[in-house]
């Protein structure tokens, strides 16, 4: 995917960013997911308030940062949120696990959280849930927008770059006690839900028409169940990017947020100038995402514009170049380069999980490494 014309950094303003992280709770001894989320959330909320929330299964916990324009402040928030939930989890004999899928399967079927909406989802989409043995945990990055129309304009232009972000964030090679052969098995499991995948190219009127049709037809329960990889948030004025696995390494999370913000800041002026969004073949874009999930940063990805296989790191280099004006304007380019070099040297979350398993062939070592990495923030 050839780099497009870069916008002038002088025209790019710093945008706010926020992150939602979904974590698993696993028993300290068995390392299997356990449904102690309600008690952990109750304890953590005494300090964090609404920044810690329930998720679909009681074996999950979600944390949400407040909007900020500062990478240092974002990192500090993420570290503080994790530390509080780790403390609450420890009191319930749990480890906090940052992996897109459980490494060790649950000993009993998972329990859906006692929430009206989640229960209705579980009833209507029972075939998606199967045997209630598979939770998936993502990392969602929100970028502040002035309105829904702006969020959609930038989402339309961001589509070619999301497979590379997905590959960088791949962190779920194990599932149900086995190596899946994928870098991100979460992407495969999550795709069982309706609407998960690349967002269609839409303006505001088109979004309303499509969203209303999805709800009216029963394809989704409500608009919050529109799980496109890029979507305007229904409850805050942001563009939400939903391609990433949750990652144990906090620097990877900061890197993703900065790359997404840099892209948004670069693409915004182009949208304002009326430059057309890139035209992509749907099959190529889906194949680019499939390869990102399968291989992560190992081997070739796919250029979704040309359809030509390209080394994954070369695609990331193009992503970095495309986002460079926005990154330079906010002063983030040196930090992004440092963090990219670190991922290249140390490996993605998926590579680190496999390395932990390779040492002694024990899945418990994978769990312990992930828990230690989360706590090291």
Secondary structure as GFF3:
##gff-version 3
##sequence-region A 1 377
A	DSSP	three_ten_helix	9	11	.	.	.	ID=ss1
A	DSSP	beta_strand	17	27	.	.	.	ID=ss2
A	DSSP	alpha_helix	37	48	.	.	.	ID=ss3
A	DSSP	three_ten_helix	49	51	.	.	.	ID=ss4
A	DSSP	beta_strand	52	54	.	.	.	ID=ss5
A	DSSP	beta_strand	60	64	.	.	.	ID=ss6
A	DSSP	alpha_helix	71	91	.	.	.	ID=ss7
A	DSSP	beta_strand	94	97	.	.	.	ID=ss8
A	DSSP	alpha_helix	116	124	.	.	.	ID=ss9
A	DSSP	alpha_helix	126	129	.	.	.	ID=ss10
A	DSSP	beta_strand	138	144	.	.	.	ID=ss11
A	DSSP	alpha_helix	148	158	.	.	.	ID=ss12
A	DSSP	three_ten_helix	159	161	.	.	.	ID=ss13
A	DSSP	alpha_helix	162	168	.	.	.	ID=ss14
A	DSSP	beta_strand	174	175	.	.	.	ID=ss15
A	DSSP	beta_strand	178	179	.	.	.	ID=ss16
A	DSSP	alpha_helix	185	190	.	.	.	ID=ss17
A	DSSP	alpha_helix	204	217	.	.	.	ID=ss18
A	DSSP	three_ten_helix	223	225	.	.	.	ID=ss19
A	DSSP	beta_strand	230	232	.	.	.	ID=ss20
A	DSSP	beta_strand	238	245	.	.	.	ID=ss21
A	DSSP	alpha_helix	250	272	.	.	.	ID=ss22
A	DSSP	alpha_helix	282	295	.	.	.	ID=ss23
A	DSSP	beta_strand	300	302	.	.	.	ID=ss24
A	DSSP	beta_strand	309	311	.	.	.	ID=ss25
A	DSSP	alpha_helix	312	329	.	.	.	ID=ss26
A	DSSP	alpha_helix	333	346	.	.	.	ID=ss27
A	DSSP	alpha_helix	349	360	.	.	.	ID=ss28
A	DSSP	alpha_helix	363	375	.	.	.	ID=ss29
###
